């Protein structure tokens, strides 16, 4: 049968442990842990909660743009003429182009001059890959000017890859490309 605990000699039954005390201790431990986690998040700047948002924000932030003085005239540099064979459509065709490039700052002129062999190579390769029919309309020339600008800027500052592995074109010193002569024969 069931055994009953007998009180010890000359003593009373041992006191029962209070469940209330145990619940209070557990609640205090939980509150301390939550407070510690909240403090850690605040001290770390909340990077864990907003990590994806920050990655997107980093990608949308562009390099600081050099501010021009309002009264400063634009800086133009004339390049030597380019003469290339075009991709044949109806026999041999040639393109002769004379370019001027607009720079973002006068200091960029020295960088442009230092990289001129690479720039001339890249632009020559670009021009020789075109067909005369692509270059005849105004839209073709405008597209070519943008491609030349990107090619020159890429020669000065090589493109980089973002976190998704996409190639990001650099914002180089060349702000525009102008044709001073454009002859197709």
GUFI-139808 format. One record per residue: residue number from 1; residue in three letters; x, y, z of N, C-alpha, C in turn. Coordinates in Angstrom, 3 decimals. Each point is the difference from the previous one (the first is absolute). Layout:
<kezas>
+------+------+----------+----------+----------+----------+----------+----------+----------+----------+----------+
! resi ! resn !   n_east !  n_north !     n_up !  ca_east ! ca_north !    ca_up !   c_east !  c_north !     c_up !
+------+------+----------+----------+----------+----------+----------+----------+----------+----------+----------+
!  NUM !  ALA !        X !        Y !        Z !        X !        Y !        Z !        X !        Y !        Z !
...
+------+------+----------+----------+----------+----------+----------+----------+----------+----------+----------+
</kezas>
This chain:
<kezas>
+------+------+----------+----------+----------+----------+----------+----------+----------+----------+----------+
! resi ! resn !   n_east !  n_north !     n_up !  ca_east ! ca_north !    ca_up !   c_east !  c_north !     c_up !
+------+------+----------+----------+----------+----------+----------+----------+----------+----------+----------+
!    1 !  UNK !    0.796 !   -1.155 !    0.000 !   -0.796 !    1.155 !    0.000 !    0.847 !    1.229 !    0.000 !
!    2 !  UNK !   -0.647 !    1.100 !    0.024 !    0.734 !    1.232 !   -0.097 !    0.696 !    0.307 !    1.301 !
!    3 !  UNK !    1.199 !    0.405 !   -0.136 !    0.761 !    0.363 !    1.184 !   -0.175 !    1.482 !    0.241 !
!    4 !  UNK !   -0.243 !    0.318 !    1.148 !   -0.116 !    1.407 !    0.345 !    1.296 !    0.400 !    0.680 !
!    5 !  UNK !    0.401 !    1.175 !   -0.302 !    1.224 !    0.450 !    0.648 !   -0.322 !    0.367 !    1.427 !
!    6 !  UNK !    0.825 !   -0.474 !    0.788 !   -0.200 !    0.297 !    1.417 !    0.911 !    1.150 !    0.349 !
!    7 !  UNK !   -0.529 !    0.873 !    0.801 !    0.857 !    1.097 !    0.399 !    1.162 !   -0.526 !    0.840 !
!    8 !  UNK !    1.114 !    0.686 !   -0.190 !    1.174 !   -0.410 !    0.731 !   -0.263 !    0.189 !    1.490 !
!    9 !  UNK !    0.774 !   -0.671 !    0.705 !   -0.186 !    0.063 !    1.436 !    0.138 !    1.412 !    0.503 !
!   10 !  UNK !   -0.956 !    0.359 !    0.730 !    0.039 !    1.294 !    0.647 !   -0.050 !    1.139 !   -0.978 !
!   11 !  UNK !   -0.284 !   -0.221 !   -1.263 !   -0.035 !    1.103 !   -0.957 !   -1.283 !   -0.003 !   -0.796 !
!   12 !  UNK !   -0.101 !    1.012 !   -0.727 !   -1.175 !    0.117 !   -0.843 !    0.356 !   -0.445 !   -1.399 !
!   13 !  UNK !   -0.980 !   -0.117 !   -0.869 !    0.233 !   -0.418 !   -1.375 !    0.839 !    1.054 !   -0.704 !
!   14 !  UNK !    0.907 !   -0.429 !   -0.923 !    0.826 !    0.990 !   -0.702 !   -0.900 !    0.914 !   -0.824 !
!   15 !  UNK !    0.346 !    1.294 !   -0.110 !   -0.856 !    0.930 !   -0.736 !    0.045 !   -0.307 !   -1.500 !
!   16 !  UNK !   -1.155 !    0.135 !   -0.688 !   -0.068 !   -0.236 !   -1.438 !    0.620 !    1.187 !   -0.714 !
!   17 !  UNK !    0.730 !   -0.262 !   -1.092 !    0.618 !    1.091 !   -0.738 !   -1.089 !    0.703 !   -0.766 !
!   18 !  UNK !    0.088 !    1.248 !   -0.010 !   -1.050 !    0.775 !   -0.645 !    0.230 !    0.038 !   -1.501 !
!   19 !  UNK !   -1.042 !   -0.309 !   -0.755 !    0.083 !    0.073 !   -1.456 !    0.028 !    1.449 !   -0.454 !
!   20 !  UNK !   -0.544 !    0.873 !    0.801 !   -0.014 !    1.425 !   -0.348 !    1.427 !    0.547 !   -0.086 !
!   21 !  UNK !    0.842 !   -0.398 !    0.900 !    1.377 !    0.469 !    0.005 !    0.724 !   -0.465 !   -1.260 !
!   22 !  UNK !   -0.228 !   -1.235 !   -0.412 !    0.616 !   -0.543 !   -1.202 !   -0.468 !    0.758 !   -1.248 !
!   23 !  UNK !   -1.271 !    0.292 !   -0.093 !   -0.557 !    0.740 !   -1.143 !    0.581 !    1.406 !   -0.049 !
!   24 !  UNK !    0.142 !    0.636 !    1.124 !    0.561 !    1.358 !    0.048 !    1.449 !   -0.010 !   -0.463 !
!   25 !  UNK !    0.787 !   -0.969 !    0.406 !    1.407 !   -0.087 !   -0.402 !    0.105 !   -0.217 !   -1.511 !
!   26 !  UNK !   -0.825 !   -0.909 !   -0.545 !    0.018 !   -0.247 !   -1.448 !   -0.396 !    1.248 !   -0.768 !
!   27 !  UNK !   -1.013 !    0.708 !    0.470 !   -0.450 !    1.234 !   -0.667 !    1.104 !    1.053 !    0.014 !
!   28 !  UNK !    0.716 !    0.119 !    1.104 !    1.099 !    0.967 !    0.076 !    1.117 !   -0.348 !   -0.972 !
!   29 !  UNK !    0.332 !   -1.276 !   -0.130 !    1.045 !   -0.430 !   -0.929 !   -0.411 !    0.325 !   -1.436 !
!   30 !  UNK !   -1.272 !   -0.270 !   -0.347 !   -0.489 !    0.297 !   -1.347 !    0.058 !    1.496 !   -0.288 !
!   31 !  UNK !   -0.398 !    0.821 !    0.954 !    0.037 !    1.460 !   -0.181 !    1.433 !    0.483 !   -0.201 !
!   32 !  UNK !    0.934 !   -0.539 !    0.763 !    1.405 !    0.397 !   -0.136 !    0.537 !   -0.407 !   -1.377 !
!   33 !  UNK !   -0.353 !   -1.196 !   -0.464 !    0.454 !   -0.440 !   -1.321 !   -0.582 !    0.880 !   -1.109 !
!   34 !  UNK !   -1.266 !    0.342 !    0.092 !   -0.623 !    0.857 !   -1.016 !    0.642 !    1.382 !    0.013 !
!   35 !  UNK !    0.244 !    0.545 !    1.182 !    0.638 !    1.313 !    0.101 !    1.416 !   -0.041 !   -0.581 !
!   36 !  UNK !    0.728 !   -1.074 !    0.248 !    1.351 !   -0.143 !   -0.547 !   -0.016 !   -0.086 !   -1.519 !
!   37 !  UNK !   -0.956 !   -0.750 !   -0.556 !   -0.106 !   -0.106 !   -1.462 !   -0.360 !    1.340 !   -0.616 !
!   38 !  UNK !   -0.921 !    0.724 !    0.633 !   -0.392 !    1.316 !   -0.518 !    1.181 !    0.969 !    0.032 !
!   39 !  UNK !    0.774 !   -0.034 !    1.074 !    1.168 !    0.876 !    0.098 !    1.030 !   -0.354 !   -1.064 !
!   40 !  UNK !    0.187 !   -1.291 !   -0.266 !    0.974 !   -0.420 !   -1.013 !   -0.423 !    0.485 !   -1.382 !
!   41 !  UNK !   -1.292 !   -0.093 !   -0.296 !   -0.494 !    0.462 !   -1.300 !    0.190 !    1.502 !   -0.143 !
!   42 !  UNK !   -0.297 !    0.743 !    1.046 !    0.171 !    1.455 !   -0.061 !    1.466 !    0.393 !   -0.150 !
!   43 !  UNK !    0.874 !   -0.680 !    0.702 !    1.426 !    0.332 !   -0.084 !    0.589 !   -0.371 !   -1.352 !
!   44 !  UNK !   -0.507 !   -1.049 !   -0.634 !    0.496 !   -0.412 !   -1.315 !   -0.660 !    0.805 !   -1.108 !
!   45 !  UNK !   -0.894 !    0.858 !    0.324 !   -0.629 !    0.833 !   -1.015 !   -1.121 !   -0.705 !   -0.733 !
!   46 !  UNK !   -0.489 !   -1.090 !    0.489 !   -1.112 !   -0.697 !   -0.638 !    0.375 !   -0.644 !   -1.319 !
!   47 !  UNK !    1.261 !   -0.357 !   -0.206 !    0.434 !   -0.561 !   -1.281 !   -0.671 !   -1.332 !   -0.292 !
!   48 !  UNK !   -0.309 !   -0.782 !    1.019 !   -0.611 !   -1.303 !   -0.244 !   -1.402 !    0.147 !   -0.584 !
!   49 !  UNK !   -0.762 !    0.971 !    0.499 !   -1.373 !    0.170 !   -0.455 !   -0.083 !    0.616 !   -1.376 !
!   50 !  UNK !    0.964 !    0.830 !   -0.355 !   -0.081 !    0.754 !   -1.245 !    1.151 !   -0.302 !   -0.945 !
!   51 !  UNK !    0.580 !   -1.158 !    0.065 !    1.173 !   -0.328 !   -0.817 !   -0.328 !    0.075 !   -1.485 !
!   52 !  UNK !   -1.154 !   -0.518 !   -0.394 !   -0.352 !    0.032 !   -1.418 !   -0.229 !    1.426 !   -0.473 !
!   53 !  UNK !   -0.655 !    0.825 !    0.841 !   -0.239 !    1.390 !   -0.379 !    1.308 !    0.748 !   -0.190 !
!   54 !  UNK !    0.986 !   -0.265 !    0.865 !    1.273 !    0.691 !   -0.109 !    0.756 !   -0.419 !   -1.248 !
!   55 !  UNK !   -0.098 !   -1.293 !   -0.394 !    0.674 !   -0.438 !   -1.216 !   -0.574 !    0.715 !   -1.205 !
!   56 !  UNK !   -1.308 !    0.155 !   -0.043 !   -0.635 !    0.706 !   -1.105 !    0.400 !    1.467 !    0.033 !
!   57 !  UNK !    0.057 !    0.577 !    1.196 !    0.373 !    1.405 !    0.107 !    1.433 !    0.223 !   -0.458 !
!   58 !  UNK !    0.902 !   -0.925 !    0.314 !    1.387 !    0.149 !   -0.430 !    0.107 !   -0.019 !   -1.514 !
!   59 !  UNK !   -0.819 !   -0.803 !   -0.665 !    0.079 !   -0.095 !   -1.447 !   -0.551 !    1.247 !   -0.676 !
!   60 !  UNK !   -1.004 !    0.628 !    0.624 !   -0.590 !    1.172 !   -0.629 !    0.818 !    1.260 !    0.241 !
!   61 !  UNK !    0.894 !   -0.031 !    0.977 !    0.845 !    1.153 !    0.262 !    1.067 !    0.075 !   -1.081 !
!   62 !  UNK !    0.105 !    1.133 !   -0.629 !    0.989 !    0.167 !   -1.059 !    1.225 !    0.699 !    0.565 !
!   63 !  UNK !    1.052 !   -0.043 !   -0.764 !    1.206 !    0.697 !    0.393 !   -0.309 !    1.493 !    0.074 !
!   64 !  UNK !    0.645 !    0.706 !    0.904 !   -0.268 !    1.420 !    0.068 !    0.386 !    0.687 !   -1.310 !
!   65 !  UNK !   -0.890 !    0.829 !   -0.455 !    0.218 !    0.701 !   -1.254 !    0.810 !    1.262 !    0.293 !
!   66 !  UNK !    1.000 !    0.212 !   -0.817 !    0.807 !    1.200 !    0.169 !   -0.837 !    1.193 !   -0.412 !
!   67 !  UNK !   -0.098 !    0.961 !    0.894 !   -0.813 !    1.178 !   -0.299 !    0.819 !    1.007 !   -0.791 !
!   68 !  UNK !   -0.625 !    0.481 !   -1.049 !    0.647 !    1.035 !   -0.801 !   -0.332 !    1.351 !    0.595 !
!   69 !  UNK !    0.912 !    0.905 !   -0.159 !   -0.308 !    1.361 !    0.378 !   -0.961 !    0.555 !   -1.040 !
!   70 !  UNK !   -0.926 !    0.808 !    0.458 !   -1.042 !    0.513 !   -0.891 !    0.594 !    0.835 !   -1.135 !
!   71 !  UNK !    1.057 !    0.713 !    0.266 !    0.575 !    0.883 !   -1.021 !    1.166 !   -0.644 !   -0.759 !
!   72 !  UNK !    0.332 !   -1.235 !    0.324 !    1.121 !   -0.667 !   -0.668 !   -0.424 !   -0.471 !   -1.391 !
!   73 !  UNK !    0.793 !    0.330 !   -1.026 !   -0.342 !   -0.454 !   -1.355 !    0.264 !   -1.501 !   -0.135 !
!   74 !  UNK !   -0.707 !   -0.664 !   -0.911 !    0.255 !   -1.431 !   -0.195 !    1.401 !   -0.237 !   -0.562 !
!   75 !  UNK !    0.535 !   -1.190 !    0.265 !    1.331 !   -0.372 !   -0.466 !   -0.169 !   -0.986 !   -1.151 !
!   76 !  UNK !    0.509 !    0.374 !   -1.181 !   -0.055 !   -0.868 !   -1.175 !    1.405 !   -0.397 !   -0.410 !
!   77 !  UNK !    0.139 !   -1.251 !   -0.437 !    1.281 !   -0.492 !   -0.494 !   -0.245 !   -0.573 !   -1.389 !
!   78 !  UNK !    0.779 !    0.473 !   -0.985 !   -0.090 !   -0.533 !   -1.365 !    0.887 !   -1.225 !   -0.115 !
!   79 !  UNK !   -0.556 !   -1.079 !   -0.557 !    0.777 !   -1.211 !   -0.233 !    0.462 !   -0.028 !   -1.452 !
!   80 !  UNK !    1.086 !   -0.711 !   -0.257 !    0.479 !   -0.157 !   -1.372 !   -1.055 !   -0.754 !   -0.812 !
!   81 !  UNK !   -0.001 !    0.186 !   -1.332 !   -1.003 !   -0.686 !   -0.838 !    0.141 !   -1.527 !    0.065 !
!   82 !  UNK !   -1.137 !   -0.676 !   -0.134 !   -0.062 !   -1.454 !   -0.093 !   -0.413 !   -0.349 !   -1.425 !
!   83 !  UNK !    0.731 !   -0.897 !   -0.642 !   -0.362 !   -0.500 !   -1.328 !    0.007 !   -1.512 !    0.078 !
!   84 !  UNK !   -1.181 !   -0.624 !   -0.275 !   -0.129 !   -1.449 !    0.126 !   -0.775 !   -0.565 !   -1.184 !
!   85 !  UNK !    0.205 !   -1.283 !   -0.254 !   -0.834 !   -0.739 !   -0.944 !   -1.269 !   -0.396 !    0.729 !
!   86 !  UNK !   -1.139 !    0.185 !   -0.640 !   -1.264 !   -0.428 !    0.579 !   -0.268 !   -1.453 !   -0.386 !
!   87 !  UNK !   -0.937 !   -0.631 !    0.679 !   -0.403 !   -1.355 !   -0.345 !   -0.598 !    0.057 !   -1.407 !
!   88 !  UNK !    0.495 !   -0.817 !   -0.943 !   -0.443 !    0.099 !   -1.390 !   -1.483 !   -0.332 !   -0.181 !
!   89 !  UNK !   -0.682 !    0.862 !   -0.765 !   -1.382 !   -0.260 !   -0.403 !   -0.057 !   -0.043 !   -1.525 !
!   90 !  UNK !    0.522 !    1.063 !   -0.612 !    0.036 !    0.090 !   -1.467 !    1.405 !    0.408 !   -0.403 !
!   91 !  UNK !    0.935 !   -0.895 !    0.170 !    1.385 !    0.328 !   -0.315 !    0.672 !    0.656 !    1.187 !
!   92 !  UNK !    1.207 !    0.498 !   -0.234 !    0.755 !    0.632 !    1.072 !   -0.574 !    1.377 !    0.306 !
!   93 !  UNK !   -0.170 !    0.272 !    1.283 !   -0.446 !    1.319 !    0.453 !    0.894 !    0.426 !    1.147 !
!   94 !  UNK !    0.236 !    1.301 !    0.061 !    0.891 !    0.560 !    1.001 !   -0.740 !    1.052 !    0.806 !
!   95 !  UNK !    0.450 !    0.174 !    1.234 !   -0.552 !    1.030 !    0.868 !    1.147 !    0.853 !    0.507 !
!   96 !  UNK !   -0.158 !    1.305 !   -0.143 !    0.965 !    0.927 !    0.591 !   -0.776 !    0.894 !    0.957 !
!   97 !  UNK !    0.428 !    0.003 !    1.255 !   -0.694 !    0.744 !    1.044 !    1.008 !    0.830 !    0.770 !
!   98 !  UNK !   -0.371 !    1.254 !    0.270 !    0.776 !    0.854 !    0.894 !   -0.907 !    0.301 !    1.179 !
!   99 !  UNK !    0.513 !   -0.232 !    1.210 !   -0.796 !    0.130 !    1.221 !    0.539 !    1.083 !    0.912 !
!  100 !  UNK !   -0.926 !    0.559 !    0.777 !    0.341 !    0.824 !    1.153 !   -0.742 !   -0.590 !    1.180 !
!  101 !  UNK !    0.654 !   -0.064 !    1.133 !   -0.660 !   -0.515 !    1.196 !   -0.101 !    1.102 !    1.041 !
!  102 !  UNK !   -1.123 !    0.025 !    0.697 !   -0.210 !    0.965 !    1.082 !    0.333 !   -0.688 !    1.306 !
!  103 !  UNK !    0.821 !    0.635 !    0.824 !    0.442 !   -0.572 !    1.264 !   -0.708 !    0.666 !    1.169 !
!  104 !  UNK !   -0.076 !   -0.718 !    1.123 !   -0.676 !    0.525 !    1.175 !    0.838 !    1.034 !    0.756 !
!  105 !  UNK !    1.330 !   -0.056 !   -0.139 !    0.877 !    0.934 !    0.716 !    1.305 !    0.169 !   -0.771 !
!  106 !  UNK !    0.645 !    1.141 !    0.146 !    1.278 !    0.205 !   -0.695 !    1.064 !   -1.017 !    0.408 !
!  107 !  UNK !   -0.063 !   -0.511 !    1.234 !    0.994 !   -0.959 !    0.478 !   -0.088 !   -1.327 !   -0.762 !
!  108 !  UNK !   -1.136 !   -0.281 !   -0.586 !   -0.196 !   -1.265 !   -0.714 !    0.761 !   -0.048 !   -1.314 !
!  109 !  UNK !    0.446 !    1.135 !   -0.471 !    0.714 !    0.060 !   -1.282 !    1.314 !   -0.784 !    0.068 !
!  110 !  UNK !    0.696 !    0.062 !    1.102 !    1.260 !   -0.729 !    0.146 !   -0.254 !   -1.515 !    0.017 !
!  111 !  UNK !   -1.069 !   -0.419 !    0.658 !   -0.356 !   -1.424 !    0.034 !   -0.342 !   -0.489 !   -1.392 !
!  112 !  UNK !   -0.751 !    0.792 !   -0.734 !   -0.380 !   -0.357 !   -1.366 !    1.243 !   -0.143 !   -0.874 !
!  113 !  UNK !    0.914 !    0.932 !    0.110 !    1.224 !   -0.050 !   -0.807 !    0.848 !   -1.218 !    0.362 !
!  114 !  UNK !    0.052 !   -0.356 !    1.262 !    0.790 !   -1.146 !    0.438 !   -0.557 !   -1.334 !   -0.490 !
!  115 !  UNK !   -1.292 !   -0.063 !   -0.205 !   -0.646 !   -1.242 !   -0.439 !   -0.282 !   -0.013 !   -1.508 !
!  116 !  UNK !    0.533 !    0.956 !   -0.740 !   -0.338 !    0.154 !   -1.416 !    0.288 !   -1.242 !   -0.853 !
!  117 !  UNK !    1.106 !   -0.727 !    0.169 !    0.186 !   -1.199 !   -0.835 !   -1.130 !   -1.025 !    0.176 !
!  118 !  UNK !   -0.408 !   -0.242 !    1.227 !   -1.098 !   -0.943 !    0.240 !   -1.314 !    0.555 !   -0.546 !
!  119 !  UNK !   -0.222 !    1.273 !    0.166 !   -1.233 !    0.627 !   -0.492 !   -0.070 !   -0.115 !   -1.519 !
!  120 !  UNK !    1.102 !    0.335 !   -0.690 !    0.001 !   -0.082 !   -1.472 !   -0.234 !   -1.434 !   -0.465 !
!  121 !  UNK !    0.596 !   -0.971 !    0.673 !   -0.199 !   -1.404 !   -0.360 !   -1.470 !   -0.388 !    0.147 !
!  122 !  UNK !   -0.599 !    0.299 !    1.158 !   -1.380 !   -0.398 !    0.251 !   -0.978 !    0.683 !   -0.948 !
!  123 !  UNK !    0.220 !    1.273 !   -0.281 !   -0.894 !    0.726 !   -0.906 !    0.171 !   -0.524 !   -1.426 !
!  124 !  UNK !    1.217 !   -0.292 !   -0.419 !    0.234 !   -0.549 !   -1.339 !   -0.710 !   -1.352 !   -0.161 !
!  125 !  UNK !    0.110 !   -0.856 !    1.001 !   -0.685 !   -1.292 !   -0.055 !   -1.517 !    0.174 !   -0.052 !
!  126 !  UNK !   -0.503 !    0.943 !    0.752 !   -1.437 !    0.270 !   -0.011 !   -0.459 !    0.494 !   -1.369 !
!  127 !  UNK !    0.721 !    0.977 !   -0.549 !   -0.387 !    0.568 !   -1.295 !    0.078 !   -1.038 !   -1.117 !
!  128 !  UNK !    1.017 !   -0.843 !    0.027 !    0.167 !   -0.970 !   -1.077 !   -1.014 !   -1.140 !    0.077 !
!  129 !  UNK !   -0.748 !   -0.091 !    1.072 !   -1.024 !   -1.043 !    0.118 !   -1.358 !    0.461 !   -0.505 !
!  130 !  UNK !   -0.093 !    1.211 !   -0.524 !   -1.275 !    0.576 !   -0.444 !   -0.188 !   -0.156 !   -1.497 !
!  131 !  UNK !   -1.274 !    0.043 !   -0.419 !   -0.365 !    0.000 !   -1.414 !   -0.401 !    1.420 !   -0.378 !
!  132 !  UNK !    0.206 !    0.352 !   -1.253 !   -0.356 !    1.345 !   -0.466 !   -1.485 !    0.264 !    0.173 !
!  133 !  UNK !   -0.838 !   -1.017 !   -0.222 !   -1.444 !    0.188 !    0.115 !   -0.426 !    0.307 !    1.441 !
!  134 !  UNK !    0.777 !   -0.466 !    0.980 !   -0.299 !    0.317 !    1.398 !    0.318 !    1.455 !    0.320 !
!  135 !  UNK !    1.009 !    0.556 !   -0.688 !    0.507 !    1.328 !    0.342 !   -0.617 !    1.127 !   -0.817 !
!  136 !  UNK !   -0.723 !   -0.308 !   -1.069 !   -0.554 !    1.036 !   -0.875 !   -1.043 !    0.878 !    0.703 !
!  137 !  UNK !   -1.005 !   -0.574 !    0.673 !   -1.016 !    0.868 !    0.609 !    0.535 !    0.723 !    1.236 !
!  138 !  UNK !   -0.696 !    1.062 !    0.378 !    0.395 !    0.807 !    1.152 !    0.006 !   -0.845 !    1.277 !
!  139 !  UNK !   -0.986 !   -0.900 !    0.149 !   -0.076 !   -0.844 !    1.189 !    1.222 !   -0.916 !    0.109 !
!  140 !  UNK !    0.507 !   -0.459 !   -1.143 !    1.186 !   -0.836 !   -0.005 !    1.224 !    0.745 !    0.491 !
!  141 !  UNK !    0.109 !    1.258 !   -0.416 !    1.136 !    0.822 !    0.459 !   -0.113 !    0.312 !    1.486 !
!  142 !  UNK !   -1.220 !    0.278 !    0.474 !   -0.195 !    0.286 !    1.422 !    0.320 !   -1.231 !    0.850 !
!  143 !  UNK !   -0.426 !   -1.167 !   -0.468 !    0.301 !   -1.247 !    0.706 !    1.506 !   -0.249 !    0.017 !
!  144 !  UNK !    0.661 !    0.260 !   -1.125 !    1.449 !   -0.178 !   -0.082 !    0.716 !    0.939 !    0.974 !
!  145 !  UNK !   -0.473 !    1.239 !    0.125 !    0.618 !    0.948 !    0.929 !   -0.075 !   -0.511 !    1.438 !
!  146 !  UNK !   -1.145 !   -0.584 !    0.372 !   -0.145 !   -0.546 !    1.352 !    0.912 !   -1.212 !    0.185 !
!  147 !  UNK !    0.107 !   -0.854 !   -1.015 !    0.886 !   -1.163 !    0.087 !    1.459 !    0.424 !    0.124 !
!  148 !  UNK !    0.390 !    1.035 !   -0.745 !    1.385 !    0.495 !    0.086 !    0.258 !    0.576 !    1.392 !
!  149 !  UNK !   -0.962 !    0.751 !    0.536 !    0.135 !    0.558 !    1.346 !    0.193 !   -1.122 !    1.023 !
!  150 !  UNK !   -0.820 !   -1.039 !   -0.076 !    0.130 !   -1.125 !    0.933 !    1.335 !   -0.715 !   -0.177 !
!  151 !  UNK !    0.454 !   -0.115 !   -1.244 !    1.270 !   -0.678 !   -0.280 !    1.179 !    0.792 !    0.581 !
!  152 !  UNK !   -0.025 !    1.316 !   -0.149 !    1.082 !    0.835 !    0.548 !   -0.008 !   -0.046 !    1.521 !
!  153 !  UNK !   -1.193 !    0.139 !    0.597 !   -0.093 !   -0.057 !    1.463 !    0.428 !   -1.361 !    0.537 !
!  154 !  UNK !   -0.318 !   -1.069 !   -0.723 !    0.417 !   -1.339 !    0.427 !    1.510 !   -0.190 !   -0.122 !
!  155 !  UNK !    0.623 !    0.669 !   -0.967 !    1.453 !   -0.085 !   -0.138 !    0.698 !    0.729 !    1.148 !
!  156 !  UNK !   -0.607 !    1.080 !    0.463 !    0.600 !    0.772 !    1.085 !   -0.272 !   -0.661 !    1.352 !
!  157 !  UNK !   -1.263 !   -0.377 !    0.239 !   -0.398 !   -0.673 !    1.242 !   -0.674 !   -1.307 !   -0.385 !
!  158 !  UNK !    0.664 !   -1.138 !    0.160 !   -0.602 !   -1.278 !   -0.409 !   -1.325 !   -0.262 !    0.718 !
!  159 !  UNK !   -0.936 !   -0.654 !   -0.705 !   -1.294 !   -0.303 !    0.619 !    0.158 !   -0.939 !    1.189 !
!  160 !  UNK !   -0.945 !    0.080 !    0.928 !   -0.004 !   -0.865 !    1.174 !   -1.274 !   -0.834 !    0.006 !
!  161 !  UNK !   -0.041 !   -0.994 !    0.895 !   -1.200 !   -0.827 !    0.143 !   -0.656 !    0.317 !    1.339 !
!  162 !  UNK !   -1.347 !    0.063 !   -0.015 !   -0.705 !    0.213 !    1.250 !   -0.216 !   -1.337 !    0.706 !
!  163 !  UNK !   -0.756 !   -0.009 !    1.090 !   -0.168 !   -1.219 !    0.792 !   -0.783 !   -1.078 !   -0.734 !
!  164 !  UNK !   -0.797 !    0.366 !   -1.003 !   -0.730 !   -0.992 !   -0.777 !    0.834 !   -0.534 !   -1.160 !
!  165 !  UNK !    1.212 !    0.499 !   -0.182 !    0.879 !   -0.462 !   -1.065 !   -0.203 !    0.731 !   -1.314 !
!  166 !  UNK !   -0.798 !    1.054 !   -0.009 !   -0.234 !    0.772 !   -1.212 !    1.120 !    1.022 !   -0.166 !
!  167 !  UNK !    0.394 !    0.213 !   -1.259 !    1.058 !    0.965 !   -0.294 !   -0.594 !    1.402 !    0.078 !
!  168 !  UNK !    0.672 !    0.857 !    0.755 !   -0.444 !    1.380 !    0.179 !    0.990 !    0.902 !   -0.730 !
!  169 !  UNK !   -0.514 !    0.775 !   -0.942 !    0.852 !    0.917 !   -0.761 !    0.469 !    1.130 !    0.908 !
!  170 !  UNK !    1.253 !    0.405 !   -0.137 !    0.510 !    1.073 !    0.848 !   -0.514 !    1.363 !   -0.443 !
!  171 !  UNK !   -0.015 !    0.898 !    0.949 !   -0.309 !    1.393 !   -0.324 !    1.338 !    0.712 !   -0.146 !
!  172 !  UNK !    0.542 !   -0.040 !   -1.187 !    1.318 !    0.563 !   -0.237 !   -0.046 !    1.492 !   -0.222 !
!  173 !  UNK !    1.119 !    0.553 !   -0.381 !    0.101 !    1.444 !   -0.161 !   -0.664 !    0.532 !   -1.270 !
!  174 !  UNK !   -0.273 !   -0.860 !   -0.987 !   -0.592 !    0.467 !   -1.263 !   -1.510 !    0.114 !    0.180 !
!  175 !  UNK !   -0.530 !    1.216 !   -0.182 !   -1.436 !    0.214 !    0.155 !   -0.738 !   -0.027 !   -1.328 !
!  176 !  UNK !    0.705 !    0.267 !   -1.103 !   -0.634 !   -0.105 !   -1.324 !    1.072 !   -0.115 !   -1.077 !
!  177 !  UNK !   -0.436 !   -0.555 !   -1.149 !    0.866 !   -0.138 !   -1.158 !   -0.651 !    0.779 !   -1.139 !
!  178 !  UNK !    0.799 !    0.835 !   -0.660 !   -0.501 !    0.831 !   -1.096 !    0.762 !   -0.332 !   -1.274 !
!  179 !  UNK !   -0.723 !   -0.146 !   -1.099 !    0.627 !   -0.235 !   -1.302 !    0.300 !    1.340 !   -0.653 !
!  180 !  UNK !    1.262 !    0.235 !   -0.354 !    0.341 !    1.220 !   -0.738 !    0.142 !   -0.289 !   -1.489 !
!  181 !  UNK !    0.157 !   -1.279 !   -0.342 !    0.014 !   -0.426 !   -1.397 !   -0.432 !   -1.456 !   -0.042 !
!  182 !  UNK !   -0.847 !   -0.345 !   -0.995 !   -0.535 !   -1.366 !   -0.108 !   -0.163 !   -0.311 !   -1.478 !
!  183 !  UNK !    0.922 !   -0.791 !   -0.543 !   -0.008 !   -0.276 !   -1.440 !   -0.013 !   -1.504 !   -0.213 !
!  184 !  UNK !   -0.990 !   -0.477 !   -0.801 !   -0.051 !   -1.407 !   -0.416 !    0.208 !   -0.048 !   -1.499 !
!  185 !  UNK !    0.949 !   -0.804 !   -0.468 !    0.248 !   -0.152 !   -1.448 !   -0.096 !   -1.446 !   -0.387 !
+------+------+----------+----------+----------+----------+----------+----------+----------+----------+----------+
</kezas>
